[in-house]
Amino acid sequence: MQTKKLALVTCYFQPNYGSQLQAYATQLLFDKMNVPNETICIDGLRREINAAKYKYFLSRIWDIHTVKDKYATVKKVWALKTKGEELKRSMAIRNAMFQDFAQSKFHLSKAFPSKTELGKEAHGYSAFVVGSDQLWLPSNIEADYYTLNFVPDGIPKIALSTSFGISKLPNRQAHKAAAFLKRIDFCSVREKSGQKIIKDLTGREVPVVCDPTILFTAEEWAETVPSGRFIQEPYLFCYFLGNNPGQREFVKRFKDVTGYKIVQLQHCDEYIRSDVGFPDYAPYNVGPAQFVQLIRDAEYVFTDSFHASVFSLLHGKRFFTFRRYNNDSIVSTNGRLYSLLSLVGQENRLLKGDEDVRQCMARGIDYEVVHKKLADLRDFTKQFVENALTKSGIAYDSYRR
């Protein structure tokens, strides 16, 4: 009799470094545990999911915070139409790198024409795992895919390190979350803020576990990442998703002190005009594997990204993390940065951008302590996964390292 596979419901298809790397890490964990698995292919479901998300955003058209957040996407689309062929070619190169990673690295299922049809065939899977990333944002709750509502009762449902992305849900989405969360048999979240949301909505105590990318050491990630250097000379690596000029000014001051060149991945979430001419190198032939490679070999890393911070920690880098949003912003996702840095005792790596460069350079990191904390969190997370698989009647090999 053919063994049923585990169904992974992840954001593997998103042209975003963190999204693809955490989805790949989720798959890699179950591969290492010898649990047959496949990632649900989004191709047949994309239109249905996007239609629900568009409807949600239209309903929020008068909300200034939502408009500001989506304006970044509009700027990027407009830039591709108006900024010339060179930008268009460059962005196409990057998108091709993402598409190649998605098609070559994932065990993809067949395409299902709708969530309803996927639900009808759900009994062909041993269980469904959703995670991680910001899959329970309000727009995703409205899209009703990462909620696993399409999975019939009686089939185990596991949430692995799933994130709400924000610290408080609007009332409509909170009501929906209270319902679908009760159907998740084994639930874990990535941030303490998510833990509080679930406690407030359902009265349920759920554990905070690590993002799947943390489940593997730098040595284990080396199996996926090119061994050579992408940039031959010493450099400062910048990965900023937000448009905060003061953070760039800080990096320029850092360059003045160190003499290192600046390498930046540009226009990832939005087109930022002021970034043109900021770095010495702005490569576009960078997929998820090369993203980790650039962090691994940098002298310093500067970012407002959760996953760039994660890979900096894993590789023992000297790094600085910045807030992407103002703390009072409703759409702020700063909480995951606070949670990550507090877990490893590195809150002093979070900067505003007006700090003295030399004083920041003097801030050391005891990576023996950091990596011990990451190892403990790694073991705790694997224990959660093993418990969920055991109680779901799914055989596995213990993977501890």
C-alpha positions as CSV (number, residue, x, y, z in Angstrom):
1,M,0.0,0.0,0.0
2,Q,1.3,3.4,-1.0
3,T,2.2,5.6,2.0
4,K,0.2,8.8,2.2
5,K,2.2,12.0,1.9
6,L,2.2,15.0,4.2
7,A,0.7,18.1,2.5
8,L,2.7,21.3,3.0
9,V,0.7,24.5,2.6
10,T,3.4,27.2,2.3
11,C,4.2,30.4,0.4
12,Y,6.9,28.7,-1.7
13,F,5.8,30.6,-4.8
14,Q,6.2,34.2,-3.6
15,P,9.2,36.1,-5.1
16,N,10.6,36.9,-1.7
17,Y,13.8,35.6,-0.2
18,G,12.4,34.9,3.2
19,S,9.2,33.3,1.9
20,Q,10.9,30.8,-0.3
21,L,13.7,30.0,2.2
22,Q,11.3,29.3,5.1
23,A,9.1,27.1,2.8
24,Y,12.1,25.2,1.6
25,A,13.3,24.7,5.2
26,T,9.9,23.3,6.1
27,Q,10.2,20.8,3.4
28,L,13.8,20.0,4.2
29,L,12.8,19.2,7.8
30,F,10.4,16.5,6.8
31,D,12.8,15.2,4.2
32,K,15.4,14.9,7.0
33,M,12.8,13.1,9.1
34,N,12.0,10.7,6.2
35,V,8.4,11.8,6.1
36,P,7.0,11.6,2.6
37,N,5.7,15.1,1.7
38,E,4.8,17.4,-1.1
39,T,4.1,21.1,-1.2
40,I,0.6,22.0,-2.5
41,C,1.0,23.6,-5.9
42,I,-0.6,27.0,-6.0
43,D,-1.1,27.3,-9.8
44,G,-4.8,26.3,-9.9
45,L,-5.7,28.1,-6.7
46,R,-4.0,31.4,-7.3
47,R,-6.9,33.2,-9.0
48,E,-9.4,32.2,-6.3
49,I,-7.0,33.3,-3.5
50,N,-6.1,36.6,-5.1
51,A,-9.7,37.5,-5.9
52,A,-10.5,37.2,-2.2
53,K,-7.5,39.3,-1.2
54,Y,-8.3,42.0,-3.7
55,K,-11.8,42.1,-2.3
56,Y,-10.4,42.6,1.2
57,F,-8.1,45.4,0.1
58,L,-10.9,47.1,-1.7
59,S,-12.9,47.0,1.5
60,R,-10.0,48.8,3.2
61,I,-9.6,51.5,0.5
62,W,-10.5,54.3,3.0
63,D,-8.0,53.0,5.6
64,I,-4.9,55.2,5.3
65,H,-2.5,52.6,6.8
66,T,-3.6,49.9,4.3
67,V,-3.3,52.4,1.4
68,K,0.2,53.4,2.4
69,D,1.2,49.7,2.7
70,K,-0.2,48.8,-0.8
71,Y,1.2,52.0,-2.4
72,A,4.6,50.3,-2.3
73,T,3.3,47.6,-4.7
74,V,1.8,50.2,-7.0
75,K,5.1,52.1,-7.1
76,K,6.9,49.0,-8.1
77,V,4.5,48.2,-10.9
78,W,4.6,51.8,-12.2
79,A,8.4,51.9,-12.1
80,L,8.5,48.8,-14.3
81,K,6.4,50.6,-16.9
82,T,8.2,53.9,-16.7
83,K,11.8,53.5,-15.7
84,G,13.2,52.0,-18.8
85,E,14.2,48.6,-20.2
86,E,17.3,48.1,-18.0
87,L,15.2,48.0,-14.8
88,K,12.7,45.7,-16.5
89,R,15.4,43.3,-17.6
90,S,17.1,43.4,-14.2
91,M,13.8,42.6,-12.4
92,A,13.1,39.8,-14.9
93,I,16.4,38.2,-14.1
94,R,15.6,38.2,-10.4
95,N,12.1,36.8,-10.9
96,A,13.6,34.0,-13.0
97,M,15.9,33.1,-10.1
98,F,12.9,32.9,-7.8
99,Q,10.9,30.8,-10.4
100,D,13.9,28.5,-10.9
101,F,14.2,27.9,-7.1
102,A,10.5,27.2,-6.7
103,Q,10.4,24.7,-9.6
104,S,13.7,23.0,-8.8
105,K,13.8,22.8,-5.0
106,F,10.2,21.8,-4.1
107,H,8.3,18.5,-4.3
108,L,5.1,20.0,-5.8
109,S,1.8,18.4,-5.9
110,K,-0.5,18.4,-9.0
111,A,-2.4,21.6,-9.6
112,F,-5.9,21.6,-8.0
113,P,-8.5,23.7,-9.8
114,S,-10.0,25.0,-6.5
115,K,-9.9,24.8,-2.7
116,T,-13.1,22.8,-2.9
117,E,-11.4,20.2,-5.2
118,L,-8.3,20.1,-3.0
119,G,-10.6,19.5,0.0
120,K,-12.2,16.6,-1.8
121,E,-8.8,14.9,-2.3
122,A,-7.5,15.8,1.2
123,H,-8.1,12.3,2.5
124,G,-5.2,11.2,0.2
125,Y,-2.8,13.0,2.6
126,S,-1.7,11.9,6.0
127,A,-2.0,15.5,7.4
128,F,-1.8,19.1,6.4
129,V,1.0,21.4,7.7
130,V,0.6,25.2,7.3
131,G,3.5,27.6,8.0
132,S,5.4,29.6,8.5
133,D,5.8,33.3,7.6
134,Q,3.0,35.9,7.8
135,L,0.3,33.5,6.6
136,W,-2.4,34.7,9.0
137,L,-2.3,38.3,8.0
138,P,-5.8,39.8,7.7
139,S,-5.8,39.5,3.9
140,N,-4.7,35.9,4.1
141,I,-7.5,35.1,6.6
142,E,-10.0,36.6,4.1
143,A,-8.4,34.5,1.3
144,D,-9.1,31.4,3.5
145,Y,-6.3,29.2,2.2
146,Y,-3.8,29.2,5.0
147,T,-6.6,28.8,7.5
148,L,-6.9,25.1,6.3
149,N,-10.7,25.5,6.4
150,F,-10.9,23.4,3.2
151,V,-9.4,20.4,5.0
152,P,-12.2,18.1,6.3
153,D,-12.6,17.2,9.9
154,G,-10.7,14.1,10.9
155,I,-7.5,14.9,9.0
156,P,-4.7,16.2,11.2
157,K,-3.9,19.9,10.8
158,I,-0.6,21.3,12.1
159,A,0.5,24.9,12.2
160,L,4.3,25.2,12.3
161,S,5.6,28.5,13.4
162,T,2.8,30.4,11.7
163,S,2.7,34.2,12.1
164,F,-0.1,36.8,12.1
165,G,2.5,39.4,11.0
166,I,0.8,42.0,13.2
167,S,0.1,42.3,16.9
168,K,-3.7,42.7,16.8
169,L,-6.3,41.5,14.3
170,P,-9.2,43.7,13.1
171,N,-12.6,42.6,14.5
172,R,-13.8,40.8,11.4
173,Q,-10.6,38.7,10.9
174,A,-10.4,38.1,14.7
175,H,-13.8,36.5,14.6
176,K,-12.8,34.3,11.7
177,A,-9.5,33.4,13.3
178,A,-11.2,32.3,16.5
179,A,-13.2,29.7,14.4
180,F,-10.4,28.3,12.2
181,L,-7.8,28.2,15.1
182,K,-10.1,25.8,17.0
183,R,-9.8,23.3,14.0
184,I,-6.0,23.3,14.1
185,D,-5.0,20.1,16.0
186,F,-1.4,21.0,16.7
187,C,-0.8,24.8,16.7
188,S,2.5,26.7,17.2
189,V,3.4,30.3,16.4
190,R,6.5,32.2,15.6
191,E,6.1,35.3,17.8
192,K,4.9,36.0,21.3
193,S,2.4,38.4,19.9
194,G,0.8,35.6,18.0
195,Q,0.7,33.5,21.1
196,K,-1.2,36.3,22.8
197,I,-3.7,36.6,19.9
198,I,-4.6,32.9,20.1
199,K,-4.9,33.0,23.9
200,D,-7.2,36.0,23.7
201,L,-9.4,34.6,20.9
202,T,-9.6,30.9,22.0
203,G,-8.2,30.6,25.5
204,R,-5.7,28.2,24.1
205,E,-2.1,28.1,25.2
206,V,0.2,27.4,22.2
207,P,4.0,27.3,22.0
208,V,6.3,29.8,20.4
209,V,8.7,27.9,18.1
210,C,11.4,29.0,15.8
211,D,11.1,29.9,12.1
212,P,11.9,26.9,9.9
213,T,15.0,28.6,8.6
214,I,16.5,28.4,12.1
215,L,16.1,24.6,12.2
216,F,19.3,24.2,10.3
217,T,22.8,25.4,11.2
218,A,25.0,27.4,8.8
219,E,26.9,24.1,8.1
220,E,23.6,22.5,7.1
221,W,22.6,25.4,4.9
222,A,25.9,25.1,3.1
223,E,24.4,22.0,1.4
224,T,22.1,24.4,-0.5
225,V,24.3,27.6,-0.8
226,P,27.1,28.0,-3.4
227,S,30.5,27.5,-1.8
228,G,32.4,30.3,-3.6
229,R,32.1,34.0,-3.1
230,F,29.5,36.0,-5.1
231,I,31.5,39.3,-4.5
232,Q,35.2,38.8,-4.3
233,E,36.2,41.9,-2.2
234,P,35.1,42.7,1.4
235,Y,31.7,44.4,1.5
236,L,28.8,45.7,3.5
237,F,25.6,43.9,2.6
238,C,22.3,45.8,2.6
239,Y,18.9,44.3,2.4
240,F,16.3,47.0,3.1
241,L,12.6,46.4,2.2
242,G,11.4,49.7,3.7
243,N,12.0,53.2,2.4
244,N,13.9,54.8,5.3
245,P,16.7,57.2,4.1
246,G,18.3,57.6,7.5
247,Q,19.2,53.9,7.5
248,R,21.1,54.3,4.2
249,E,22.9,57.3,5.7
250,F,24.0,55.2,8.6
251,V,25.5,52.7,6.1
252,K,27.3,55.5,4.2
253,R,28.9,56.6,7.5
254,F,29.9,53.0,8.1
255,K,31.5,52.9,4.7
256,D,33.4,56.0,5.4
257,V,34.9,54.4,8.5
258,T,35.6,50.9,7.2
259,G,36.3,51.6,3.5
260,Y,34.2,48.6,2.5
261,K,32.1,48.7,-0.6
262,I,28.3,48.6,-0.3
263,V,26.3,45.7,-1.9
264,Q,22.6,46.2,-2.0
265,L,19.6,44.1,-3.3
266,Q,17.4,46.9,-4.7
267,H,13.7,47.4,-5.3
268,C,12.6,44.1,-3.7
269,D,9.3,45.2,-2.2
270,E,8.9,48.6,-3.8
271,Y,10.8,50.9,-6.2
272,I,12.9,53.3,-4.1
273,R,14.2,56.1,-6.2
274,S,16.7,57.3,-3.7
275,D,18.5,53.9,-3.7
276,V,19.6,54.4,-7.2
277,G,23.3,55.3,-6.9
278,F,23.5,54.3,-3.2
279,P,25.4,51.0,-3.4
280,D,28.6,50.2,-5.2
281,Y,27.1,46.9,-6.4
282,A,23.4,46.2,-7.0
283,P,23.2,42.6,-8.4
284,Y,20.0,41.1,-9.7
285,N,21.1,37.6,-10.5
286,V,20.4,36.7,-6.9
287,G,18.0,33.9,-5.9
288,P,17.4,32.5,-2.4
289,A,20.6,30.5,-2.3
290,Q,22.7,33.5,-3.4
291,F,20.9,35.7,-0.9
292,V,22.3,33.4,1.9
293,Q,25.7,33.4,0.2
294,L,25.8,37.2,0.2
295,I,25.0,37.3,3.9
296,R,27.5,34.5,4.7
297,D,30.4,36.3,3.1
298,A,29.7,39.9,4.2
299,E,31.8,41.9,6.6
300,Y,28.7,43.5,8.0
301,V,25.0,43.1,7.3
302,F,22.4,45.9,7.5
303,T,18.7,45.0,7.2
304,D,15.1,45.6,8.2
305,S,14.3,42.0,7.2
306,F,13.5,39.2,9.7
307,H,15.1,36.5,7.6
308,A,18.2,38.5,6.8
309,S,18.6,38.9,10.5
310,V,18.0,35.1,11.0
311,F,20.7,34.2,8.5
312,S,23.1,36.7,10.0
313,L,22.7,35.0,13.4
314,L,23.1,31.6,11.9
315,H,26.3,32.6,10.1
316,G,27.8,34.5,13.1
317,K,27.8,37.8,11.3
318,R,28.3,41.3,12.6
319,F,24.9,42.7,11.8
320,F,22.4,45.6,12.5
321,T,18.7,45.4,12.2
322,F,16.4,48.4,11.7
323,R,12.7,49.0,12.2
324,R,10.8,48.9,8.8
325,Y,7.7,50.7,10.2
326,N,6.9,53.3,12.8
327,N,6.0,51.6,16.0
328,D,2.5,53.1,15.9
329,S,1.7,51.7,12.4
330,I,-1.2,49.3,12.2
331,V,0.5,47.4,9.4
332,S,3.8,47.2,11.4
333,T,5.5,43.8,11.4
334,N,8.3,45.0,13.7
335,G,7.1,42.5,16.4
336,R,8.8,39.6,14.7
337,L,12.1,41.4,14.8
338,Y,11.7,42.2,18.5
339,S,10.8,38.6,19.2
340,L,13.8,37.2,17.3
341,L,16.3,39.5,18.9
342,S,15.0,39.0,22.4
343,L,15.0,35.2,22.0
344,V,18.8,35.4,21.5
345,G,19.5,38.3,23.8
346,Q,20.6,40.7,21.0
347,E,18.2,43.6,21.5
348,N,21.1,46.0,21.1
349,R,21.4,45.1,17.4
350,L,18.2,47.0,16.7
351,L,19.0,50.5,15.6
352,K,17.2,53.7,14.6
353,G,19.9,54.9,12.2
354,D,21.2,58.0,14.1
355,E,23.7,56.1,16.2
356,D,27.4,56.7,16.3
357,V,29.1,54.3,13.9
358,R,32.2,53.6,16.0
359,Q,30.1,52.9,19.1
360,C,28.0,50.4,17.1
361,M,31.1,48.7,15.8
362,A,32.2,48.2,19.4
363,R,29.1,46.2,20.2
364,G,30.2,42.6,20.3
365,I,28.2,39.4,19.9
366,D,28.9,36.3,22.0
367,Y,28.0,33.8,19.3
368,E,28.7,30.8,21.6
369,V,25.8,32.0,23.7
370,V,23.6,32.9,20.7
371,H,24.1,29.6,19.0
372,K,23.3,27.7,22.2
373,K,20.0,29.5,22.5
374,L,19.2,28.8,18.9
375,A,20.1,25.1,19.4
376,D,17.7,25.0,22.4
377,L,14.9,26.6,20.4
378,R,15.7,24.2,17.5
379,D,15.3,21.2,19.7
380,F,12.1,22.6,21.3
381,T,10.6,23.1,17.8
382,K,11.6,19.6,16.6
383,Q,10.0,18.2,19.8
384,F,6.8,20.0,18.9
385,V,6.9,18.5,15.4
386,E,7.7,15.0,16.6
387,N,4.8,15.1,19.1
388,A,2.4,16.3,16.4
389,L,3.5,13.5,14.0
390,T,3.3,10.9,16.7
391,K,-0.2,11.8,17.7
392,S,-1.3,12.0,14.1
393,G,0.0,8.4,13.6
394,I,2.7,9.4,11.1
395,A,6.0,7.5,11.2
396,Y,9.3,9.5,11.2
397,D,13.0,9.4,12.0
398,S,14.1,11.7,14.8
399,Y,16.3,14.4,13.4
400,R,18.3,16.1,16.1
401,R,21.7,17.8,15.6
